[in-house]
Amino acid sequence: MRSTIRKLLPVSLALAILAFASAAQAADTKMKPAAASKTADQPKTERATNRYPIRGKLKAVDTTAKTFTLAGAEKDRVFKTNAQTVFTKGDKTAALVDGKPGDEVGGLVEKQPDGSVLALRVRFGPKPDAAPSATGAQPARGAPSTAATP
């Protein structure tokens, strides 16, 4: 009996300490004031959660409003751009005016506090091949290479 009590005593103490620590932490979070609003001082990981990739067909470009529209299945999506938005077409630097309706579009956007969506990077046209082979076909993963070695 005593050996059982001696074995259970450390476990019981550890559980009591954990319970006390959890209760103290919960009390601390209740006492902290809520953040007034999200600002640029947010940690990078919080801002990154508002970023996401886009892909679609370009429906319209409005150079006056600095926006472009992607056609959607249910509704069209409008994206704002600014001076920091990076545009590419093929392997070259581009501008908003280089996008033509019907172009394939890909990029990275960020949801803004006002509900609008700002484009950070935009690619007009098909994605450039990373390493095209001589035949144009990519070997399957794990497939032996047919390239001659020197």
C-alpha positions, 0 to 999 in steps of 0.5 A: 500500500505504501509503495503505491502511495509513494508512486502516485504522490509525484504524479498527483503533485505534477497534475496539481501543478499543471492544473494551477498553471492552467487556471493562472494563465486563463485568469491572465488572458481575461485581465488583458485588454482586447486589441483595438484594431489590427495594424501594421505592427502585427506579427508577420505570421498574422499578416501572412494569414490574410495572403493567398494565391489566385488563379483564373482568366482575366476578364477586364483591366481598369487602368484608371481605378488600378484594378483587374477582374478575374472571371469567376464561376459564380461571380467575378473577383476584383483586385486592387493594385498599387505601386508595389504590385509586381507584374510579370508576363512570360519571363519579363517585367510587365505592367497592369496595361499588359494584361489582356482579357482572356489571359491566364492570371496567377498571383498572390493577394492580400485581404485588406482591413476594408474588405478589398483585396490587394494584389502583391504579385501578378503573372499574366499569361501561362506560367513559364516552364522551370526547366523544359526538356528537349522534347517538351515532356517532363519525366515522371518523379522517380523515373530514371533519367534518359540524359547522357552523363559525361 
